[in-house]
Amino acid sequence: MAEIILNVDVRDGVGTGGARAARRAGMVPGVLYGGDKAPVAISVNERDFRKSLYTGKLLGHLVTLQYGDETQPVIARDVQFDPVSDRPLHFDLMRVDEKQTIKIDIPVHFINQDQCEAFRQGGSLEVVRHSVEVKVRADHIPEDLIVDLAGHKLGDTIRWTDLKGTKDVEPTITDRDFVIASIKTSSAAISAAADEAHDAEVEATEQATPEEATATEDTAEG
């Protein structure tokens, strides 16, 4: 069973007025939907909701909804935040069976950037997908999909098959080994390399003997 338990209350008031009343009472309003049942307006204590949210194991993961003595597995599908205070304003929970296969977005995380020589050579990471939609059993949802950047080189393209943590999941894109990210040479690095080459040429000319410098100039003119 899921690690996080959300103790919810059923809200009598629905709509904007009911949601505002719940927030004034220190609750976060939400909706429980899915399965073969009608949507239900619910609310959770805001302090408890924040604690669950900040574990990083709430949104997009299997959690346990508890109402009185009844429990059921759900997926936290969405949380809306106040753009100024970052206070949680509303959340959506979807009813699921633990063994049910669902579609869900899993975040992609990049590790060992400090062990990638390409970045010391002026390379930059261009991320194509920050998350990947996969099909997975509700009780096997991974926290993230990992890209290990150690050993990657300039010009490398990182694809689905390069990800770690995909044992129990299947991508919804099945017709190709799609791109996750690539390592490219930045324009700043190219400019710096050109400046370095120019400086080296100038320094070599300044250190040359008058005869060598004249020969160099004659060659350049020819």
C-alpha positions, 0 to 999 in steps of 0.5 A: 500500500502507498506510504502517504495517507490523506485523511479527507472530509466530504464537502457539502458545498461545491463550486467556488463558494464551497472551495473558498469556505474550505480554504477559510477553514484551513482546508485544501479543497479537491475532487475525487473522480474516476472508476465507475463512481460519480465525482465527490467534492473533498477537502484535506487539512492544509498543514497535513496536505503540505507535509505530504506534498513536500515529500515529493511522493504525492503528485503522480504517485499512488497514495491512500485516501482515508475517509473514516474507517474506509480506505482506497488507493488513489493517484494524485493527478493535479495540484493547483497553487496560488501564483503569489503565495504558492499556497495549494488551492485545489487538488484532483485525485483519481480512483484506481486499483493497485494492479490497474495499468494507468498512463502517467507522466514521470519526471526525468532527472539528470545526474552526474553532470560533474562527471561529464567531460563534455560540459568542461569542454563548453557543452550544454545540455538541451532537454527535449523531454522533462517528463515521459508519459508511460504505461505502468501498474499503479503500484509500480510507479517510479519516482523518476526516470534517470539519465546518467550523464557520466561518460557522455560526449559532445554531440551525444543524443540521449534516447529512451533506451538510455534511461535508467528506472524503466524496468516496470514501465512502457512508454506510450510512444512505441514507434521509435527510440525517441529523444530525451536530450542532447549535448551540444556545443554552445555558441559561447564555447565556439566563440571562446575557442575562436578567440583562443585560436586568434590569441595563440596566433597573435602570440606566436607572431609576436614571439617570432624573429623579424625574419620569421615574421617577414616570411609569415607576412609574405606567405599571408600576402601570397 
